[in-house]
Each structure stands twice: as structure tokens, then as C-alpha cells.
Amino acid sequence: MKTTKSELRRYRRIPLDLPARIIVNGIDEYDGRLLNISPGDLSVVVDAKIVKGDAAVIYVTGLDVIEGRIVRTFPDGFALSFILSRRRRALLTEQLMLRANPNFSAGLADRRTAPRHPTAEQRMVCRLPGGGSLFVRVLDQSVDGVSVESPRKPAVGSAIHVGRQKAIVLRHTPRGFVAVYERAVANKDNSVTSLPKLRAV
């Protein structure tokens, strides 16, 4: 699935310096380095003759294999627009969220470490990034996140409101999605620690 111009404007790139192996048009192979990346595009530095429109596959250390088309070149590299399925884009977005939020990374990687509490058919209004809203049913929640059943699934990385809580969509589930709150959380000694704001990607 090719990324549209409107999608590219929605994504925010994060700087990330990682080794990259680059295969152009299925033939030529180069070693380069990642400069920055979003869920829809990336920039790499590479010493190679690249032409706008070329197809490329990028192997980035610690991330997914990324396929796409070169949309812009510059003297020492190029920018690539991704061609990824929704599932692979969601997985990449989650990986980038972990890297963009190192203070949360342990908890996010563990899918919410606080104890979860099942709820009895609690329903909430979920406000979406574009201004729309939908009703969701809370399946379980903890002090730092919530799992809901939903007829629609906002994109992974979306900034939303679940009830009155600001949250970021962390991952999709068969029945809906999981979101982690942007708020202070209670410590074991009942004191409260204010966590830094999550950065969506």
C-alpha cells in the first residue's frame, strides 16, 4: 500500500542513526545510514547514484524490512516513500513509538506493566484525532492504559481521548485496541510520579 501525500503530511519523522543495507531495483546493493524515519517515509545517507522513481528495499538494523519508492534525492542520499501493508505499518509505528519515548519504553514494550482490572460493560466516548468520536466498551484497564472493544480502530500512534484521559493508541487487538494514558501514575508507595508526555510518530 503506497503512502499518499496527505498521509506523509500527517506523519512526523524522528531522527534515528542506524546502519542500513539498501537494495535498489532488486540489483544494486549499498551500505548506508538511516537519518530519520516516520511510519510513512525515511531518509538515508548513501554513496550511490540513485534516481527518483527507483524501487528500493531498506534493511534497517533493529527495525522491519521496508519497501518503497524513491521520491527525492539529495547529494549524499535519498528519501523513500513506503509501500507497506496496514499491519506492517502498524508494527513499524509501534517500534518507532518505543524509540521516540525511551522513558516509557520498558512499560510500552511490556504492553502495560500495571495490574489490569476487568470492567463490567463500562462504555466510554472515544474522541478521535480528526474531531470525530465513537463509543467503545472497556474490556480492562490499569492506571496507565486501557483495552477496549471498538467498531473502529484508530491508527497506531494516534493521539486520542478515552473518556477524559488523553492517550496514545499502542496496538490493535482482534476486538479493538489498546491505548496508554498521558498522565501521572501511582507508585507502589501511593506517591504519584508525573511521566513525560508521550510523543506520537
C-alpha positions in Angstrom: 0.0 0.0 0.0 1.6 3.2 -1.2 1.7 6.2 1.2 -0.4 9.2 -0.1 0.8 12.9 0.2 -1.9 13.6 2.8 -0.6 10.6 4.9 3.0 11.9 4.6 2.0 15.3 5.9 0.3 13.5 8.9 3.4 11.6 10.0 6.3 13.2 11.9 9.8 12.0 11.3 12.1 11.2 14.2 15.9 11.3 13.9 17.4 7.9 14.1 21.0 7.0 13.3 21.2 3.3 12.4 23.1 1.2 9.8 21.1 0.4 6.7 21.5 -2.0 3.8 20.0 -0.7 0.7 18.9 -2.7 -2.4 17.9 -0.6 -5.4 15.7 -2.1 -8.2 16.4 -5.6 -6.9 20.0 -5.5 -8.3 22.4 -2.9 -6.8 23.3 -3.2 -3.1 24.8 -0.5 -0.9 25.7 0.2 2.8 24.3 3.4 4.2 22.9 5.0 7.3 19.4 6.0 8.4 18.9 9.7 9.0 15.3 9.9 10.1 12.1 7.9 9.7 8.3 8.1 10.2 5.6 5.5 9.7 5.4 6.6 6.0 8.8 7.6 4.8 12.5 7.8 5.7 15.8 9.5 4.6 19.1 7.7 4.3 22.7 8.7 3.6 24.4 6.5 1.0 27.2 6.9 -1.6 25.3 5.7 -4.7 23.8 7.0 -7.9 20.1 7.0 -7.2 17.3 8.2 -9.5 13.9 9.5 -8.4 11.3 6.7 -9.0 13.7 3.8 -8.4 12.3 1.0 -6.2 14.3 0.2 -3.0 14.3 -2.2 -0.1 15.9 -1.0 3.1 17.2 -3.3 5.8 17.5 -1.2 8.9 19.2 -2.7 12.0 16.6 -3.2 14.7 13.6 -2.3 12.5 11.4 -4.0 9.9 12.4 -4.6 6.3 11.0 -1.6 4.5 10.0 -1.4 0.8 9.2 1.7 -1.1 9.9 4.1 -3.9 12.5 6.9 -4.0 10.6 10.3 -4.1 13.5 12.7 -3.6 17.3 12.6 -4.0 20.0 14.9 -2.4 23.8 15.0 -2.8 24.5 12.3 -0.2 21.3 10.2 -0.1 17.6 10.0 -0.8 14.1 10.0 0.7 11.9 6.9 0.4 8.1 6.7 0.5 6.9 3.3 1.9 4.8 0.6 0.3 3.6 -1.3 3.3 0.5 -3.2 4.4 -1.6 -1.8 7.2 -0.3 -4.5 9.5 3.3 -3.9 8.8 2.9 -0.1 9.1 1.2 -0.6 12.5 4.1 -2.7 13.7 6.6 -0.2 12.4 4.7 2.6 14.1 4.9 0.7 17.4 8.6 0.2 17.1 9.1 3.9 16.4 7.0 4.9 19.4 9.2 2.8 21.6 12.3 4.6 20.2 10.7 8.0 20.4 9.7 7.5 24.1 12.7 6.0 25.9 11.2 6.9 29.3 8.2 4.7 28.5 9.9 2.0 26.5 10.1 -0.6 29.3 6.4 -0.3 30.0 5.3 0.0 26.4 7.3 -3.0 25.3 5.7 -4.9 28.1 2.2 -3.9 26.9 1.3 -2.1 30.2 3.1 -3.4 33.3 0.5 -2.3 35.9 -2.2 -4.8 37.0 -5.2 -4.9 34.8 -8.8 -4.8 36.1 -11.7 -6.2 34.1 -14.7 -3.9 33.9 -18.4 -4.7 33.8 -19.7 -3.4 30.5 -18.3 0.1 31.1 -18.8 2.2 28.0 -16.9 5.4 27.1 -16.8 8.0 24.4 -13.5 7.9 22.5 -12.6 11.2 20.7 -10.5 10.8 17.6 -7.7 12.9 16.1 -9.9 14.2 13.3 -12.6 15.5 15.6 -15.0 12.6 15.4 -16.0 10.2 18.2 -17.2 6.7 18.8 -18.5 4.6 21.7 -16.2 1.9 23.0 -16.6 -0.8 25.6 -13.8 -1.1 28.2 -12.5 -4.6 28.5 -9.9 -4.0 31.2 -7.9 -1.0 32.4 -5.0 -0.1 34.7 -3.5 3.1 36.0 -1.5 3.6 32.8 -3.7 2.2 30.0 -6.9 0.7 28.7 -8.0 -2.1 26.4 -11.3 -1.5 24.6 -13.7 -3.2 22.2 -14.4 -0.8 19.3 -16.1 -0.9 15.9 -13.3 1.1 14.5 -9.6 1.1 15.2 -7.7 4.4 15.2 -4.2 4.2 13.7 -1.4 3.0 15.9 0.3 6.1 17.3 -2.8 8.3 17.1 -3.4 10.8 19.9 -6.9 10.3 21.3 -9.1 10.8 24.3 -10.7 7.8 26.1 -13.3 9.4 28.4 -11.4 12.3 29.9 -8.0 10.8 29.6 -5.5 11.7 26.8 -4.0 8.6 25.4 -1.9 7.2 22.5 -3.0 4.1 20.6 -0.4 1.5 21.3 -1.6 -1.6 19.3 -4.7 -3.2 17.7 -6.4 -6.3 19.1 -8.9 -8.7 17.4 -11.7 -6.8 19.2 -10.4 -3.3 19.3 -7.3 -1.5 20.5 -5.0 -0.8 23.5 -4.1 2.7 24.5 -1.6 4.1 27.1 -2.5 7.2 29.1 -0.7 10.5 29.1 -0.9 11.2 32.8 0.7 10.8 36.2 0.7 7.3 37.6 0.7 6.0 41.1 3.9 4.4 42.6 3.8 1.3 44.9 4.1 3.6 47.9 1.0 5.5 46.7 3.0 8.6 45.7 2.5 10.0 42.2 5.1 10.3 39.5 4.4 12.7 36.6 5.6 10.9 33.4 6.9 12.9 30.4 4.4 13.3 27.6 4.3 10.5 25.0 5.4 11.5 21.6 3.3 10.2 18.8 5.1 9.4 15.5 
